[in-house]
Amino acid sequence: MAHIRFASHLKQFFPKLCALEIDAATVAEVLRKLETIHPGLSSYLVDEHGAMRKHV
């Protein structure tokens, strides 16, 4: 189970963001599920090569 919290500045782009728990075995699975819940969010979390951004 992953406990996810978001930086407040992301709310200007994704107003419905809130802390949540995601049942996932890997970070990649968490990212896929987050993208399903909040389309477009993954571009703020991973770069064009699929690597996690430094601020994540």
Summary of the structure (lengths in Angstrom):
residues: 56
radius of gyration: 10.8
end to end distance: 17.8
largest distance: 29.3
contacts: 110
relative contact order: 0.19
helix: 36%
strand: 14%
